[in-house]
Amino acid sequence: HVQLVESGGGSVQAGGSLRLSCTASGFTYGSNCMGWFRQVPGREREGVATISGGGSITYADSVKGRFTISKDNAKNTLYLEMNSLKPEDTAMYYCAAGTVVFTYWGKGTQVTVS
């Protein structure tokens, strides 16, 4: 049974920082694909940052230079370091993982920037 559990969300003022974590059980990040996505009510879910199975990292244009995705294979944990947060970053943030496509999803953690 695969489970992804996000943590680290919260409320922060504009310009502040947060670090999201996503710990996996029943699944090894290893060389599989993984990433962070976000969604605002009434809008489509969008990709924020992803790591491909080959290790390539991709960021949404809106977060480049501010967000950093990383992983700790020993802890089987995915991170998203978010700096210089803006009100438009407010959303529910989800982590996802899979072998080729994003099969597994966490339940999300809310980030609110005021």
N, C-alpha and C positions, 0 to 999 in steps of 0.2 A: 504494500500500500504506500503510494508516494504522497508525501505531504510537503508543501512549501509554506513556511511561516514567516511573514514579514514582521518587522518591528522597527522602531525608531521614528515613526511619524509623530506629528504634533503641530503645535501652533508656534509661529515665529514671526518676528517683524521683518519687513523688507530689508534686504541686505544681510540677513542672518544666514546661519548654516544648520543643516541637519545631516545626519548619516543614517541611511536606511540599511537594514540587514535582512537577509533572507536565508534561513537555514533549511536545508533539505534533509528529509529522511526517506529511506526507501529508494533513493536516487542519488547517484554520484555525479556531481558537476563535471569533474574531470575534463574531458575533451568534448563534452556535449555543448549544445548551444544553450544560452541563457540570457536573460535580459530583464530590463525594467520597462514597464508600460504605465501609462496614467490615463485616467478618464474623469471627465467632468460630467455631471448629470446633463443629459440632453445632447451630448456630443460623443463622437466615436472615440474609442480607445486609440491612443497613439503610442508609438514606440518612443521611448526616451533614450535608452542606451542598450546595446546588445553586444554580446560576445559570441562569435560564431564558433563552430566546432574546431575550426582551424586557428582560432585565437584572434581573429580580426575584430576590432572594436568599431562600432558605429554609434554616432550620437545624432540626435535630432538637432537641426540647425539652431533651434531656440535655446538649447542648453549647452552648446559647444563653448568650451572655455570656462564654464561654471560648474558642470557636473563631471564626476569621474566614476566610472564603473570599475570594479575590481573583484577578485574572488580569492578566497583562501581555501585551497583544496583540502588541506589538512583538517579544517573545521567544516568543510562542505558548506561554506557560507558565501553568499554573494552580497556585495555592498554597493551602495550608491552614495557617494559623497556629494552633497549639494551645497554650493556656496553662492553668495550674492543672490539669494532667493528673491523672487519678484512675486507680486500678487497673482500674476498669471500662471505661476507654478502651482497654485492651489488646485489640488485634485486628489483622487484616491490613487495611490501608487500600488501596482501589482508586480510581483516578480513571476517569471515564467521560465520553464526549462523543458528540454526535450532532446531527443537524439538527432533529429533532422528538422522537425518543426516544433513549435512551442506547444507541447502536449499537456504539460502540467502547469497549473496556475495556483498561486496563493490567493487568500481571501482579501488581501489588500490592507494598506495602512494609510490613514488620512494625513495629508499635509496641507496646512492652512497658513498662508502668508498674508499678513495684513500690513 
